[in-house]
Amino acid sequence: MLPDLGLKRALAHVLFVGGPPDAGKTTVADRLGARYGLTVYHFDRSEPAHLRRADPVRHPALHELARQLDKLGAAGWREAFWVRLPPAEMARRTRASWSEPVSLAVEDLLELSRQADTPRPIVAEGPASSRR
């Protein structure tokens, strides 16, 4: 799929630092931000807001995750998800709940850009995706 050129232009001032958990993305982003005066966006720290904004049509897996967390609490959800689900279902839900927030992160980055008269450079860090 080709990227939306309007979106690509709107986010041209964003540097994305992606990778697996515990690879140092947050450290790199924070250091770049401090050294060069960049705005830093942390995907993980935005997760609670993404769960609150999840739309049942646009983000069905994320919306369901939020519903389950509200219903079961964090400990109950971990038990239900990580212990009781069959591996194939766990994998399906994990992929969906990690890919759906991307559109919410893009909305966040566009909003950060709109807050300034001239878009200030942003370094955004978060999980890498194998999808392009």
ROTI-212782 format. One line per 8 residues: number of its first residue (from 1); their letters; for each residue z, y, x of C-alpha. Coordinates in Angstrom, 2 decimals, always signed. Layout:
# residues N
NUM) a) Z:Y:X  ...
END
This chain:
# residues 132
1) mlpdlglk) +0.00:+0.00:+0.00  -0.94:+3.42:+1.37  +1.75:+6.10:+1.47  +1.64:+9.02:-0.95  +0.29:+11.86:+1.23  +2.24:+14.49:-0.74  +5.46:+12.60:-0.15  +4.54:+12.01:+3.47
9) ralahvlf) +4.06:+15.77:+3.95  +7.25:+16.60:+2.04  +9.25:+14.33:+4.35  +7.40:+15.04:+7.60  +10.53:+16.71:+9.00  +12.61:+13.54:+8.53  +13.18:+11.13:+11.42  +14.23:+7.68:+10.19
17) vggppdag) +16.45:+5.51:+12.38  +16.43:+1.98:+10.98  +17.67:-1.39:+12.09  +20.02:-4.27:+11.39  +23.76:-3.89:+10.74  +25.89:-2.83:+13.72  +22.87:-1.87:+15.84  +24.15:+1.68:+16.44
25) kttvadrl) +22.06:+3.58:+13.87  +24.96:+5.76:+12.74  +25.97:+6.57:+16.31  +22.40:+7.50:+17.27  +21.91:+9.62:+14.13  +25.24:+11.42:+14.57  +24.55:+12.14:+18.23  +21.04:+13.43:+17.51
33) garygltv) +22.42:+15.58:+14.72  +25.16:+17.05:+16.90  +22.96:+17.61:+19.93  +19.99:+19.19:+18.12  +21.64:+20.71:+15.04  +19.98:+18.29:+12.64  +21.11:+17.42:+9.15  +22.18:+13.76:+9.12
41) yhfdrsep) +21.70:+11.48:+6.11  +23.58:+8.17:+6.05  +22.13:+5.61:+3.65  +25.37:+3.59:+3.47  +27.50:+6.64:+2.63  +25.14:+7.43:-0.25  +25.55:+3.99:-1.82  +28.29:+4.98:-4.33
49) ahlrradp) +26.11:+7.84:-5.62  +23.10:+5.51:-5.79  +25.11:+3.04:-7.88  +26.12:+5.83:-10.28  +22.50:+7.05:-10.57  +20.90:+3.61:-10.92  +18.62:+3.57:-13.94  +18.43:+0.22:-15.77
57) vrhpalhe) +14.62:+0.45:-15.98  +13.79:+1.78:-12.50  +16.64:+0.02:-10.66  +17.58:-3.09:-12.69  +19.25:-4.98:-9.82  +21.19:-1.93:-8.63  +22.22:-1.08:-12.19  +23.43:-4.66:-12.68
65) larqldkl) +25.33:-4.50:-9.38  +27.10:-1.32:-10.55  +27.90:-2.95:-13.89  +29.30:-6.05:-12.19  +31.40:-3.99:-9.76  +32.84:-2.02:-12.68  +33.56:-5.21:-14.62  +34.91:-7.42:-11.83
73) gaagwrea) +36.14:-5.01:-9.19  +35.10:-5.35:-5.56  +37.11:-8.52:-4.86  +35.97:-10.25:-8.05  +32.36:-9.27:-7.38  +32.51:-10.68:-3.83  +33.84:-13.97:-5.21  +31.18:-14.15:-7.94
81) fwvrlppa) +28.32:-13.11:-5.65  +29.08:-14.61:-2.24  +30.86:-17.80:-3.31  +29.58:-18.88:-6.73  +25.87:-17.96:-6.72  +23.29:-20.49:-5.56  +21.69:-19.33:-2.27  +18.24:-18.70:-3.79
89) emarrtra) +19.70:-16.41:-6.48  +21.90:-14.67:-3.91  +18.82:-14.00:-1.77  +16.83:-12.68:-4.74  +19.60:-10.30:-5.82  +20.25:-9.13:-2.27  +16.59:-8.25:-1.68  +16.37:-6.37:-4.97
97) swsepvsl) +19.60:-4.45:-4.48  +18.51:-3.39:-0.96  +14.98:-2.34:-1.88  +15.68:-0.46:-5.11  +17.86:+2.30:-3.55  +14.96:+3.46:-1.37  +13.62:+5.67:-4.16  +17.10:+7.18:-4.61
105) avedllel) +17.34:+7.88:-0.87  +13.93:+9.58:-1.01  +15.19:+11.73:-3.90  +18.26:+12.62:-1.81  +16.12:+13.59:+1.19  +13.80:+15.71:-0.95  +16.85:+17.47:-2.44  +18.30:+18.13:+1.02
113) srqadtpr) +14.95:+19.63:+1.97  +14.87:+21.86:-1.13  +18.31:+23.26:-0.38  +16.97:+25.30:+2.52  +14.25:+27.99:+2.49  +12.58:+26.21:+5.39  +13.08:+22.44:+5.56  +15.49:+21.78:+8.39
121) pivaegpa) +14.90:+18.64:+10.45  +16.79:+15.65:+9.09  +17.67:+12.41:+10.81  +18.16:+9.64:+8.25  +19.67:+6.33:+9.16  +19.78:+3.12:+7.23  +18.68:-0.47:+7.04  +15.19:-1.27:+8.22
129) ssrr) +12.78:-2.86:+5.82  +10.11:-5.41:+6.61  +8.01:-3.95:+3.78  +5.61:-1.09:+4.52
END
